[in-house]
Amino acid sequence: MEKLEMLYEGKAKKIFKTNEANVYLVEYKDDATAFNGQKKGTIQSKGIMNNKIASIFFKLLEEKGIKTHFIKHVDDRSMLVKAVQIVPVEVIVRNIAAGTLAKRLGLEEGTVMQKTVLEFCLKSDELGDPMINNYHIAALDLASEGEMETITKEALKINDILREVLDKCGIELVDFKLEFGRTKDGEIILADEISPDTCRFWDKTTKEKMDKDRFRRDLGKVEDAYQEVLRRLEEAIPNA
Ligand code: 5GP
């Protein structure tokens, strides 16, 4: 597999074309940003850890029947993925109140939701990813009604699968963000990444944060937290 020209550089990843049609190479960087790019920094070896953690999650989800863009883990920082057109809607799944939900609704961080909460945000750095609903999505033609049904069902299934495996790791899945894409055949599949950059992970016993909130909130030991998530996943999933 040959790595060809870069198609896109995001805050945490670079996407390259390859010599194979409809296959892209994703390279994970150590760069970290928060608060819509206002806070910038580096998390040592984050790219390596997130590439491995995302590969483990994608592989597990595929085994459980979820269609994802993941093809394979290639080396330390890169994975091969199916080319997709990203649906410009970020899907946020929340099991426990934290972050913007806690703030918006005046809930104490850690309040367990009686039912899983799904939120949609417009993927737009300029606008700061504003929250939208199915009416906005239809009015702006961001995705069809059928596509949103698939996205909603898949997001909830993904939540169940991730919660189960993370529970075995002694980790609570507080909330996370997903992005979906359309293949050239128009199929909706899970894309982007699942990692401590895009999820809130709390230790089940101590409630210690094991995710990017350590960077966002200057809590220290950021690398150690990512490493510990990876270690527990590798321990819980043999041959991960
Ligand atoms: P909140 O809305 O509380 O800031 O975020 C909810 C969850 O979605 C958190 O797990 C957070 O990491 C993730 N999330 C929401 N928006 C983004 C984003 O633009 N980038 C990343 N990496 N994660 C996000």
Residues whose N, C-alpha, C, O or C-beta is under 5 A from the ligand:
A	BS01	5GP	I92 A98 G99 T100 L101 D175 F176 K177 D197 T198 C199 R200
